[in-house]
Amino acid sequence: MPSEQSFLPDDFVLETRERRTGLIAAVLFPVMIIAIFAAFLFTNRQWNDVRTLQETVGQRTEKAAKEIAEMRNLERIRAQMNEKAALARGLIEPVPRSALLALLINTMPEGVTLLELDLRSEIVKPPKPSAEEQAKAAKEKAAKEKAAKSKGAAPAAPERPAPIVRRVNIVIVGAAPSLLEVGRWMTALERIPILSGVRLELMEEKDIDGLDASQFRMSMSIEPQADLRRWLTPALFKEITDAQRTASASDGGGGALGTLTQLLGGLRKQASAEGDAP
């Protein structure tokens, strides 16, 4: 409404106001358009960044999923190889009998005679689980089968039999001049890591071929985890080799010690080859 104190004509005042309003609108309109366009560009750029990041995350997720699948496949193959190795370990002797005989002969003190050697293997049965453990295992198995049926997955494979684990029991019957030689032999046998439970079961005086001697019976065992190749070290191999050279120089031959050195040498090469294999 025109001011009552103005001396200007009302038409002039109205025209001036309209002109000023139009000018302001003409200036603000492109500014608003530019601001809206800039906001659109900024938002579009942000969306592009989000899409790029989403694609990157998707690619990384797919790569991680493939790596996880490969890892699980390798773990499955490793479990199968360990199972086959355990089955094979139950079928072969951890310590060859020739190597065992060489160890017994080379640790035997002078004057001791080996009369009998009895080797018997027995199957070591795993300890039976308690009633609580059996109930818990049955409950977990039932829950897994129920979950597999609800998801429509294939039924679980039947449980495979456990590998056969054997323990070798050794009984030695021999003759010695006195209890001292028997004690020395037992001490030497106790130092061999593959032998366990070395004990003297019987000791009695007997007339053997017209000579007074002490007949004895010893027992020991080779546990399932015993491995001659693990016990064989470079230092021990060198010690056995040096002993063989000394024996060869003194009596012209290594005897059983030479046989033991050859056996341990072959086992050492086999262990080195397995260690270098991937």
Rosetta constraint file for C-alpha pairs under 8 A:
AtomPair CA 2 CA 6 HARMONIC 7.94 0.50
AtomPair CA 2 CA 10 HARMONIC 5.96 0.50
AtomPair CA 2 CA 13 HARMONIC 7.07 0.50
AtomPair CA 2 CA 14 HARMONIC 7.48 0.50
AtomPair CA 8 CA 12 HARMONIC 6.89 0.50
AtomPair CA 8 CA 13 HARMONIC 6.88 0.50
AtomPair CA 9 CA 13 HARMONIC 6.51 0.50
AtomPair CA 10 CA 14 HARMONIC 6.22 0.50
AtomPair CA 11 CA 15 HARMONIC 6.08 0.50
AtomPair CA 12 CA 16 HARMONIC 6.07 0.50
AtomPair CA 13 CA 17 HARMONIC 6.25 0.50
AtomPair CA 14 CA 18 HARMONIC 6.18 0.50
AtomPair CA 15 CA 19 HARMONIC 6.04 0.50
AtomPair CA 16 CA 20 HARMONIC 6.15 0.50
AtomPair CA 17 CA 21 HARMONIC 6.09 0.50
AtomPair CA 18 CA 22 HARMONIC 6.02 0.50
AtomPair CA 19 CA 23 HARMONIC 6.15 0.50
AtomPair CA 20 CA 24 HARMONIC 6.21 0.50
AtomPair CA 21 CA 25 HARMONIC 6.09 0.50
AtomPair CA 22 CA 26 HARMONIC 5.95 0.50
AtomPair CA 23 CA 27 HARMONIC 6.23 0.50
AtomPair CA 24 CA 28 HARMONIC 6.07 0.50
AtomPair CA 25 CA 29 HARMONIC 5.87 0.50
AtomPair CA 26 CA 30 HARMONIC 7.19 0.50
AtomPair CA 27 CA 31 HARMONIC 6.70 0.50
AtomPair CA 28 CA 32 HARMONIC 6.04 0.50
AtomPair CA 29 CA 33 HARMONIC 6.18 0.50
AtomPair CA 30 CA 34 HARMONIC 5.95 0.50
AtomPair CA 31 CA 35 HARMONIC 6.10 0.50
AtomPair CA 32 CA 36 HARMONIC 6.03 0.50
AtomPair CA 33 CA 37 HARMONIC 6.07 0.50
AtomPair CA 34 CA 38 HARMONIC 6.01 0.50
AtomPair CA 35 CA 39 HARMONIC 6.07 0.50
AtomPair CA 36 CA 40 HARMONIC 6.11 0.50
AtomPair CA 37 CA 41 HARMONIC 6.19 0.50
AtomPair CA 38 CA 42 HARMONIC 6.07 0.50
AtomPair CA 39 CA 43 HARMONIC 6.00 0.50
AtomPair CA 40 CA 44 HARMONIC 5.94 0.50
AtomPair CA 41 CA 45 HARMONIC 6.05 0.50
AtomPair CA 42 CA 46 HARMONIC 6.24 0.50
AtomPair CA 43 CA 47 HARMONIC 6.19 0.50
AtomPair CA 44 CA 48 HARMONIC 6.17 0.50
AtomPair CA 45 CA 49 HARMONIC 6.20 0.50
AtomPair CA 46 CA 50 HARMONIC 6.15 0.50
AtomPair CA 47 CA 51 HARMONIC 6.11 0.50
AtomPair CA 48 CA 52 HARMONIC 6.09 0.50
AtomPair CA 49 CA 53 HARMONIC 6.04 0.50
AtomPair CA 50 CA 54 HARMONIC 5.97 0.50
AtomPair CA 51 CA 55 HARMONIC 6.12 0.50
AtomPair CA 52 CA 56 HARMONIC 6.16 0.50
AtomPair CA 53 CA 57 HARMONIC 6.07 0.50
AtomPair CA 54 CA 58 HARMONIC 6.04 0.50
AtomPair CA 55 CA 59 HARMONIC 6.13 0.50
AtomPair CA 56 CA 60 HARMONIC 6.14 0.50
AtomPair CA 57 CA 61 HARMONIC 5.97 0.50
AtomPair CA 58 CA 62 HARMONIC 6.17 0.50
AtomPair CA 59 CA 63 HARMONIC 6.11 0.50
AtomPair CA 60 CA 64 HARMONIC 5.98 0.50
AtomPair CA 61 CA 65 HARMONIC 6.01 0.50
AtomPair CA 62 CA 66 HARMONIC 6.20 0.50
AtomPair CA 63 CA 67 HARMONIC 6.20 0.50
AtomPair CA 64 CA 68 HARMONIC 6.02 0.50
AtomPair CA 65 CA 69 HARMONIC 6.11 0.50
AtomPair CA 66 CA 70 HARMONIC 6.12 0.50
AtomPair CA 67 CA 71 HARMONIC 6.01 0.50
AtomPair CA 68 CA 72 HARMONIC 6.12 0.50
AtomPair CA 69 CA 73 HARMONIC 6.11 0.50
AtomPair CA 70 CA 74 HARMONIC 6.10 0.50
AtomPair CA 71 CA 75 HARMONIC 6.10 0.50
AtomPair CA 72 CA 76 HARMONIC 6.07 0.50
AtomPair CA 73 CA 77 HARMONIC 6.17 0.50
AtomPair CA 74 CA 78 HARMONIC 5.95 0.50
AtomPair CA 75 CA 79 HARMONIC 6.05 0.50
AtomPair CA 76 CA 80 HARMONIC 6.23 0.50
AtomPair CA 77 CA 81 HARMONIC 6.13 0.50
AtomPair CA 78 CA 82 HARMONIC 6.08 0.50
AtomPair CA 79 CA 83 HARMONIC 6.07 0.50
AtomPair CA 80 CA 84 HARMONIC 6.13 0.50
AtomPair CA 81 CA 85 HARMONIC 6.00 0.50
AtomPair CA 82 CA 86 HARMONIC 6.05 0.50
AtomPair CA 83 CA 87 HARMONIC 6.20 0.50
AtomPair CA 83 CA 163 HARMONIC 7.53 0.50
AtomPair CA 84 CA 88 HARMONIC 6.05 0.50
AtomPair CA 85 CA 89 HARMONIC 5.92 0.50
AtomPair CA 86 CA 90 HARMONIC 6.32 0.50
AtomPair CA 86 CA 163 HARMONIC 5.93 0.50
AtomPair CA 86 CA 164 HARMONIC 7.90 0.50
AtomPair CA 87 CA 91 HARMONIC 6.66 0.50
AtomPair CA 87 CA 163 HARMONIC 4.98 0.50
AtomPair CA 87 CA 164 HARMONIC 6.56 0.50
AtomPair CA 88 CA 92 HARMONIC 6.49 0.50
AtomPair CA 89 CA 93 HARMONIC 7.39 0.50
AtomPair CA 89 CA 94 HARMONIC 7.24 0.50
AtomPair CA 89 CA 165 HARMONIC 8.00 0.50
AtomPair CA 90 CA 163 HARMONIC 6.63 0.50
AtomPair CA 90 CA 164 HARMONIC 5.05 0.50
AtomPair CA 90 CA 165 HARMONIC 5.38 0.50
AtomPair CA 90 CA 166 HARMONIC 6.47 0.50
AtomPair CA 91 CA 164 HARMONIC 7.75 0.50
AtomPair CA 94 CA 224 HARMONIC 7.43 0.50
AtomPair CA 94 CA 225 HARMONIC 7.90 0.50
AtomPair CA 94 CA 226 HARMONIC 6.35 0.50
AtomPair CA 94 CA 227 HARMONIC 5.50 0.50
AtomPair CA 94 CA 228 HARMONIC 7.04 0.50
AtomPair CA 95 CA 99 HARMONIC 6.85 0.50
AtomPair CA 95 CA 100 HARMONIC 6.64 0.50
AtomPair CA 95 CA 226 HARMONIC 7.56 0.50
AtomPair CA 95 CA 227 HARMONIC 6.47 0.50
AtomPair CA 95 CA 228 HARMONIC 5.90 0.50
AtomPair CA 96 CA 100 HARMONIC 6.28 0.50
AtomPair CA 97 CA 101 HARMONIC 6.02 0.50
AtomPair CA 98 CA 102 HARMONIC 6.17 0.50
AtomPair CA 99 CA 103 HARMONIC 6.16 0.50
AtomPair CA 99 CA 259 HARMONIC 7.98 0.50
AtomPair CA 99 CA 260 HARMONIC 5.96 0.50
AtomPair CA 99 CA 263 HARMONIC 6.39 0.50
AtomPair CA 99 CA 264 HARMONIC 7.75 0.50
AtomPair CA 100 CA 104 HARMONIC 6.25 0.50
AtomPair CA 101 CA 105 HARMONIC 6.15 0.50
AtomPair CA 102 CA 106 HARMONIC 6.02 0.50
AtomPair CA 102 CA 256 HARMONIC 5.58 0.50
AtomPair CA 102 CA 257 HARMONIC 6.70 0.50
AtomPair CA 102 CA 259 HARMONIC 6.90 0.50
AtomPair CA 102 CA 260 HARMONIC 5.40 0.50
AtomPair CA 103 CA 107 HARMONIC 6.17 0.50
AtomPair CA 103 CA 260 HARMONIC 7.04 0.50
AtomPair CA 104 CA 108 HARMONIC 6.17 0.50
AtomPair CA 104 CA 189 HARMONIC 7.64 0.50
AtomPair CA 105 CA 256 HARMONIC 6.94 0.50
AtomPair CA 106 CA 256 HARMONIC 6.80 0.50
AtomPair CA 106 CA 257 HARMONIC 6.20 0.50
AtomPair CA 107 CA 185 HARMONIC 6.42 0.50
AtomPair CA 107 CA 188 HARMONIC 6.05 0.50
AtomPair CA 107 CA 189 HARMONIC 7.00 0.50
AtomPair CA 108 CA 112 HARMONIC 6.49 0.50
AtomPair CA 108 CA 185 HARMONIC 5.62 0.50
AtomPair CA 109 CA 181 HARMONIC 6.16 0.50
AtomPair CA 109 CA 184 HARMONIC 6.98 0.50
AtomPair CA 109 CA 185 HARMONIC 6.12 0.50
AtomPair CA 110 CA 181 HARMONIC 7.76 0.50
AtomPair CA 111 CA 176 HARMONIC 6.04 0.50
AtomPair CA 111 CA 177 HARMONIC 6.49 0.50
AtomPair CA 111 CA 181 HARMONIC 7.62 0.50
AtomPair CA 112 CA 174 HARMONIC 7.05 0.50
AtomPair CA 112 CA 175 HARMONIC 5.75 0.50
AtomPair CA 112 CA 176 HARMONIC 4.47 0.50
AtomPair CA 112 CA 177 HARMONIC 7.09 0.50
AtomPair CA 112 CA 181 HARMONIC 6.91 0.50
AtomPair CA 112 CA 182 HARMONIC 7.61 0.50
AtomPair CA 113 CA 174 HARMONIC 5.40 0.50
AtomPair CA 113 CA 175 HARMONIC 5.12 0.50
AtomPair CA 113 CA 176 HARMONIC 6.35 0.50
AtomPair CA 114 CA 172 HARMONIC 7.40 0.50
AtomPair CA 114 CA 173 HARMONIC 6.41 0.50
AtomPair CA 114 CA 174 HARMONIC 4.42 0.50
AtomPair CA 114 CA 175 HARMONIC 6.65 0.50
AtomPair CA 115 CA 172 HARMONIC 7.66 0.50
AtomPair CA 115 CA 173 HARMONIC 5.44 0.50
AtomPair CA 115 CA 174 HARMONIC 4.71 0.50
AtomPair CA 115 CA 175 HARMONIC 7.12 0.50
AtomPair CA 116 CA 171 HARMONIC 7.93 0.50
AtomPair CA 116 CA 172 HARMONIC 5.74 0.50
AtomPair CA 116 CA 173 HARMONIC 4.81 0.50
AtomPair CA 116 CA 174 HARMONIC 6.58 0.50
AtomPair CA 117 CA 170 HARMONIC 7.22 0.50
AtomPair CA 117 CA 171 HARMONIC 5.93 0.50
AtomPair CA 117 CA 172 HARMONIC 4.81 0.50
AtomPair CA 117 CA 173 HARMONIC 6.48 0.50
AtomPair CA 118 CA 170 HARMONIC 5.68 0.50
AtomPair CA 118 CA 171 HARMONIC 5.04 0.50
AtomPair CA 118 CA 172 HARMONIC 6.47 0.50
AtomPair CA 119 CA 168 HARMONIC 6.61 0.50
AtomPair CA 119 CA 169 HARMONIC 5.83 0.50
AtomPair CA 119 CA 170 HARMONIC 4.81 0.50
AtomPair CA 119 CA 171 HARMONIC 6.68 0.50
AtomPair CA 120 CA 168 HARMONIC 5.60 0.50
AtomPair CA 120 CA 169 HARMONIC 5.23 0.50
AtomPair CA 120 CA 170 HARMONIC 6.61 0.50
AtomPair CA 121 CA 166 HARMONIC 6.15 0.50
AtomPair CA 121 CA 167 HARMONIC 5.45 0.50
AtomPair CA 121 CA 168 HARMONIC 4.21 0.50
AtomPair CA 121 CA 169 HARMONIC 5.97 0.50
AtomPair CA 122 CA 166 HARMONIC 5.39 0.50
AtomPair CA 122 CA 167 HARMONIC 5.35 0.50
AtomPair CA 122 CA 168 HARMONIC 6.42 0.50
AtomPair CA 122 CA 169 HARMONIC 7.60 0.50
AtomPair CA 123 CA 164 HARMONIC 6.83 0.50
AtomPair CA 123 CA 165 HARMONIC 5.70 0.50
AtomPair CA 123 CA 166 HARMONIC 4.44 0.50
AtomPair CA 123 CA 167 HARMONIC 6.38 0.50
AtomPair CA 124 CA 164 HARMONIC 7.68 0.50
AtomPair CA 124 CA 165 HARMONIC 5.43 0.50
AtomPair CA 124 CA 166 HARMONIC 5.47 0.50
AtomPair CA 124 CA 167 HARMONIC 6.47 0.50
AtomPair CA 125 CA 165 HARMONIC 7.41 0.50
AtomPair CA 129 CA 133 HARMONIC 5.84 0.50
AtomPair CA 129 CA 134 HARMONIC 6.24 0.50
AtomPair CA 130 CA 134 HARMONIC 6.22 0.50
AtomPair CA 131 CA 135 HARMONIC 6.14 0.50
AtomPair CA 132 CA 136 HARMONIC 6.09 0.50
AtomPair CA 133 CA 137 HARMONIC 6.06 0.50
AtomPair CA 134 CA 138 HARMONIC 6.12 0.50
AtomPair CA 135 CA 139 HARMONIC 6.12 0.50
AtomPair CA 136 CA 140 HARMONIC 6.20 0.50
AtomPair CA 137 CA 141 HARMONIC 6.10 0.50
AtomPair CA 138 CA 142 HARMONIC 6.15 0.50
AtomPair CA 139 CA 143 HARMONIC 6.20 0.50
AtomPair CA 140 CA 144 HARMONIC 6.19 0.50
AtomPair CA 141 CA 145 HARMONIC 6.22 0.50
AtomPair CA 142 CA 146 HARMONIC 6.12 0.50
AtomPair CA 143 CA 147 HARMONIC 6.15 0.50
AtomPair CA 144 CA 148 HARMONIC 6.11 0.50
AtomPair CA 145 CA 149 HARMONIC 6.20 0.50
AtomPair CA 145 CA 155 HARMONIC 7.17 0.50
AtomPair CA 145 CA 156 HARMONIC 7.39 0.50
AtomPair CA 146 CA 150 HARMONIC 6.22 0.50
AtomPair CA 147 CA 151 HARMONIC 6.26 0.50
AtomPair CA 148 CA 152 HARMONIC 6.05 0.50
AtomPair CA 148 CA 153 HARMONIC 5.09 0.50
AtomPair CA 148 CA 154 HARMONIC 7.01 0.50
AtomPair CA 148 CA 155 HARMONIC 6.79 0.50
AtomPair CA 149 CA 153 HARMONIC 6.14 0.50
AtomPair CA 149 CA 154 HARMONIC 7.79 0.50
AtomPair CA 149 CA 155 HARMONIC 7.55 0.50
AtomPair CA 165 CA 224 HARMONIC 6.19 0.50
AtomPair CA 166 CA 223 HARMONIC 7.62 0.50
AtomPair CA 166 CA 224 HARMONIC 5.62 0.50
AtomPair CA 167 CA 221 HARMONIC 6.94 0.50
AtomPair CA 167 CA 222 HARMONIC 5.89 0.50
AtomPair CA 167 CA 223 HARMONIC 5.12 0.50
AtomPair CA 167 CA 224 HARMONIC 5.34 0.50
AtomPair CA 168 CA 221 HARMONIC 5.48 0.50
AtomPair CA 168 CA 222 HARMONIC 5.03 0.50
AtomPair CA 168 CA 223 HARMONIC 6.75 0.50
AtomPair CA 168 CA 224 HARMONIC 7.88 0.50
AtomPair CA 169 CA 219 HARMONIC 7.38 0.50
AtomPair CA 169 CA 220 HARMONIC 6.10 0.50
AtomPair CA 169 CA 221 HARMONIC 4.39 0.50
AtomPair CA 169 CA 222 HARMONIC 6.53 0.50
AtomPair CA 170 CA 219 HARMONIC 5.54 0.50
AtomPair CA 170 CA 220 HARMONIC 5.20 0.50
AtomPair CA 170 CA 221 HARMONIC 5.54 0.50
AtomPair CA 170 CA 222 HARMONIC 7.85 0.50
AtomPair CA 171 CA 217 HARMONIC 6.96 0.50
AtomPair CA 171 CA 218 HARMONIC 5.75 0.50
AtomPair CA 171 CA 219 HARMONIC 4.47 0.50
AtomPair CA 171 CA 220 HARMONIC 6.64 0.50
AtomPair CA 172 CA 217 HARMONIC 5.52 0.50
AtomPair CA 172 CA 218 HARMONIC 5.10 0.50
AtomPair CA 172 CA 219 HARMONIC 6.23 0.50
AtomPair CA 173 CA 215 HARMONIC 7.32 0.50
AtomPair CA 173 CA 216 HARMONIC 5.79 0.50
AtomPair CA 173 CA 217 HARMONIC 4.47 0.50
AtomPair CA 173 CA 218 HARMONIC 6.55 0.50
AtomPair CA 174 CA 215 HARMONIC 5.75 0.50
AtomPair CA 174 CA 216 HARMONIC 5.56 0.50
AtomPair CA 174 CA 217 HARMONIC 6.53 0.50
AtomPair CA 175 CA 213 HARMONIC 6.29 0.50
AtomPair CA 175 CA 214 HARMONIC 5.49 0.50
AtomPair CA 175 CA 215 HARMONIC 4.35 0.50
AtomPair CA 175 CA 216 HARMONIC 6.12 0.50
AtomPair CA 176 CA 181 HARMONIC 6.45 0.50
AtomPair CA 176 CA 182 HARMONIC 6.68 0.50
AtomPair CA 176 CA 213 HARMONIC 5.85 0.50
AtomPair CA 176 CA 214 HARMONIC 5.28 0.50
AtomPair CA 176 CA 215 HARMONIC 6.48 0.50
AtomPair CA 176 CA 216 HARMONIC 7.77 0.50
AtomPair CA 177 CA 181 HARMONIC 7.15 0.50
AtomPair CA 177 CA 212 HARMONIC 7.69 0.50
AtomPair CA 177 CA 213 HARMONIC 5.09 0.50
AtomPair CA 177 CA 214 HARMONIC 5.97 0.50
AtomPair CA 178 CA 182 HARMONIC 7.10 0.50
AtomPair CA 178 CA 213 HARMONIC 6.98 0.50
AtomPair CA 178 CA 214 HARMONIC 5.93 0.50
AtomPair CA 179 CA 183 HARMONIC 6.17 0.50
AtomPair CA 179 CA 214 HARMONIC 7.27 0.50
AtomPair CA 180 CA 184 HARMONIC 6.26 0.50
AtomPair CA 181 CA 185 HARMONIC 6.23 0.50
AtomPair CA 182 CA 186 HARMONIC 6.20 0.50
AtomPair CA 183 CA 187 HARMONIC 6.17 0.50
AtomPair CA 184 CA 188 HARMONIC 6.29 0.50
AtomPair CA 185 CA 189 HARMONIC 6.16 0.50
AtomPair CA 186 CA 190 HARMONIC 6.10 0.50
AtomPair CA 186 CA 198 HARMONIC 6.83 0.50
AtomPair CA 186 CA 199 HARMONIC 7.52 0.50
AtomPair CA 187 CA 191 HARMONIC 6.63 0.50
AtomPair CA 188 CA 192 HARMONIC 7.16 0.50
AtomPair CA 189 CA 195 HARMONIC 7.07 0.50
AtomPair CA 189 CA 198 HARMONIC 7.22 0.50
AtomPair CA 190 CA 195 HARMONIC 6.79 0.50
AtomPair CA 190 CA 196 HARMONIC 7.00 0.50
AtomPair CA 190 CA 198 HARMONIC 6.34 0.50
AtomPair CA 193 CA 226 HARMONIC 7.83 0.50
AtomPair CA 193 CA 231 HARMONIC 6.90 0.50
AtomPair CA 194 CA 222 HARMONIC 6.00 0.50
AtomPair CA 194 CA 223 HARMONIC 7.32 0.50
AtomPair CA 194 CA 226 HARMONIC 5.16 0.50
AtomPair CA 194 CA 227 HARMONIC 6.69 0.50
AtomPair CA 194 CA 228 HARMONIC 6.72 0.50
AtomPair CA 194 CA 231 HARMONIC 7.60 0.50
AtomPair CA 195 CA 220 HARMONIC 6.59 0.50
AtomPair CA 195 CA 221 HARMONIC 5.80 0.50
AtomPair CA 195 CA 222 HARMONIC 5.17 0.50
AtomPair CA 195 CA 223 HARMONIC 7.46 0.50
AtomPair CA 195 CA 226 HARMONIC 7.98 0.50
AtomPair CA 196 CA 220 HARMONIC 5.88 0.50
AtomPair CA 196 CA 221 HARMONIC 5.43 0.50
AtomPair CA 196 CA 222 HARMONIC 6.27 0.50
AtomPair CA 196 CA 223 HARMONIC 7.24 0.50
AtomPair CA 197 CA 219 HARMONIC 7.46 0.50
AtomPair CA 197 CA 220 HARMONIC 5.02 0.50
AtomPair CA 197 CA 221 HARMONIC 6.20 0.50
AtomPair CA 198 CA 218 HARMONIC 7.11 0.50
AtomPair CA 198 CA 219 HARMONIC 5.84 0.50
AtomPair CA 198 CA 220 HARMONIC 4.44 0.50
AtomPair CA 198 CA 221 HARMONIC 7.40 0.50
AtomPair CA 199 CA 218 HARMONIC 5.74 0.50
AtomPair CA 199 CA 219 HARMONIC 5.66 0.50
AtomPair CA 199 CA 220 HARMONIC 6.58 0.50
AtomPair CA 200 CA 216 HARMONIC 7.46 0.50
AtomPair CA 200 CA 217 HARMONIC 6.21 0.50
AtomPair CA 200 CA 218 HARMONIC 4.55 0.50
AtomPair CA 200 CA 219 HARMONIC 6.60 0.50
AtomPair CA 201 CA 216 HARMONIC 7.51 0.50
AtomPair CA 201 CA 217 HARMONIC 5.56 0.50
AtomPair CA 201 CA 218 HARMONIC 5.54 0.50
AtomPair CA 201 CA 219 HARMONIC 6.95 0.50
AtomPair CA 202 CA 215 HARMONIC 7.92 0.50
AtomPair CA 202 CA 216 HARMONIC 5.23 0.50
AtomPair CA 202 CA 217 HARMONIC 5.02 0.50
AtomPair CA 202 CA 218 HARMONIC 7.15 0.50
AtomPair CA 203 CA 214 HARMONIC 6.57 0.50
AtomPair CA 203 CA 215 HARMONIC 5.79 0.50
AtomPair CA 203 CA 216 HARMONIC 4.36 0.50
AtomPair CA 203 CA 217 HARMONIC 6.69 0.50
AtomPair CA 204 CA 214 HARMONIC 5.52 0.50
AtomPair CA 204 CA 215 HARMONIC 5.43 0.50
AtomPair CA 204 CA 216 HARMONIC 6.46 0.50
AtomPair CA 205 CA 212 HARMONIC 7.01 0.50
AtomPair CA 205 CA 213 HARMONIC 5.84 0.50
AtomPair CA 205 CA 214 HARMONIC 4.46 0.50
AtomPair CA 205 CA 215 HARMONIC 6.07 0.50
AtomPair CA 206 CA 212 HARMONIC 5.96 0.50
AtomPair CA 206 CA 213 HARMONIC 5.60 0.50
AtomPair CA 206 CA 214 HARMONIC 5.96 0.50
AtomPair CA 206 CA 215 HARMONIC 6.32 0.50
AtomPair CA 207 CA 211 HARMONIC 5.38 0.50
AtomPair CA 207 CA 212 HARMONIC 4.78 0.50
AtomPair CA 207 CA 213 HARMONIC 6.22 0.50
AtomPair CA 208 CA 212 HARMONIC 6.37 0.50
AtomPair CA 208 CA 213 HARMONIC 6.53 0.50
AtomPair CA 222 CA 226 HARMONIC 6.42 0.50
AtomPair CA 227 CA 231 HARMONIC 6.79 0.50
AtomPair CA 228 CA 232 HARMONIC 6.31 0.50
AtomPair CA 228 CA 267 HARMONIC 7.82 0.50
AtomPair CA 229 CA 264 HARMONIC 7.86 0.50
AtomPair CA 229 CA 267 HARMONIC 5.89 0.50
AtomPair CA 229 CA 268 HARMONIC 6.33 0.50
AtomPair CA 229 CA 271 HARMONIC 6.15 0.50
AtomPair CA 232 CA 236 HARMONIC 6.29 0.50
AtomPair CA 232 CA 237 HARMONIC 6.64 0.50
AtomPair CA 232 CA 264 HARMONIC 7.23 0.50
AtomPair CA 232 CA 268 HARMONIC 6.85 0.50
AtomPair CA 233 CA 237 HARMONIC 6.10 0.50
AtomPair CA 234 CA 238 HARMONIC 6.14 0.50
AtomPair CA 235 CA 239 HARMONIC 6.22 0.50
AtomPair CA 236 CA 240 HARMONIC 6.18 0.50
AtomPair CA 237 CA 241 HARMONIC 6.13 0.50
AtomPair CA 237 CA 261 HARMONIC 7.57 0.50
AtomPair CA 237 CA 264 HARMONIC 7.35 0.50
AtomPair CA 237 CA 265 HARMONIC 7.51 0.50
AtomPair CA 238 CA 242 HARMONIC 6.08 0.50
AtomPair CA 239 CA 243 HARMONIC 6.18 0.50
AtomPair CA 240 CA 244 HARMONIC 6.17 0.50
AtomPair CA 240 CA 257 HARMONIC 7.78 0.50
AtomPair CA 240 CA 261 HARMONIC 6.40 0.50
AtomPair CA 241 CA 245 HARMONIC 6.34 0.50
AtomPair CA 241 CA 261 HARMONIC 6.43 0.50
AtomPair CA 242 CA 246 HARMONIC 6.29 0.50
AtomPair CA 243 CA 247 HARMONIC 6.15 0.50
AtomPair CA 243 CA 257 HARMONIC 7.89 0.50
AtomPair CA 244 CA 248 HARMONIC 5.98 0.50
AtomPair CA 244 CA 254 HARMONIC 5.47 0.50
AtomPair CA 244 CA 257 HARMONIC 6.00 0.50
AtomPair CA 244 CA 258 HARMONIC 5.96 0.50
AtomPair CA 244 CA 261 HARMONIC 7.54 0.50
AtomPair CA 245 CA 249 HARMONIC 6.08 0.50
AtomPair CA 245 CA 254 HARMONIC 7.39 0.50
AtomPair CA 246 CA 250 HARMONIC 6.22 0.50
AtomPair CA 247 CA 251 HARMONIC 6.07 0.50
AtomPair CA 247 CA 252 HARMONIC 7.26 0.50
AtomPair CA 247 CA 253 HARMONIC 6.55 0.50
AtomPair CA 247 CA 254 HARMONIC 5.49 0.50
AtomPair CA 248 CA 252 HARMONIC 4.57 0.50
AtomPair CA 248 CA 253 HARMONIC 4.23 0.50
AtomPair CA 248 CA 254 HARMONIC 4.91 0.50
AtomPair CA 249 CA 253 HARMONIC 7.39 0.50
AtomPair CA 253 CA 258 HARMONIC 7.74 0.50
AtomPair CA 254 CA 258 HARMONIC 4.47 0.50
AtomPair CA 254 CA 259 HARMONIC 7.63 0.50
AtomPair CA 255 CA 259 HARMONIC 6.70 0.50
AtomPair CA 256 CA 260 HARMONIC 6.14 0.50
AtomPair CA 257 CA 261 HARMONIC 6.14 0.50
AtomPair CA 258 CA 262 HARMONIC 6.24 0.50
AtomPair CA 259 CA 263 HARMONIC 6.20 0.50
AtomPair CA 260 CA 264 HARMONIC 6.03 0.50
AtomPair CA 261 CA 265 HARMONIC 5.88 0.50
AtomPair CA 262 CA 266 HARMONIC 6.26 0.50
AtomPair CA 263 CA 267 HARMONIC 6.25 0.50
AtomPair CA 264 CA 268 HARMONIC 5.90 0.50
AtomPair CA 265 CA 269 HARMONIC 6.29 0.50
AtomPair CA 266 CA 270 HARMONIC 6.23 0.50
AtomPair CA 267 CA 271 HARMONIC 6.08 0.50
AtomPair CA 268 CA 272 HARMONIC 6.12 0.50
AtomPair CA 269 CA 273 HARMONIC 6.13 0.50
AtomPair CA 270 CA 274 HARMONIC 6.24 0.50
AtomPair CA 271 CA 275 HARMONIC 6.12 0.50
AtomPair CA 272 CA 276 HARMONIC 6.20 0.50
AtomPair CA 273 CA 277 HARMONIC 6.19 0.50
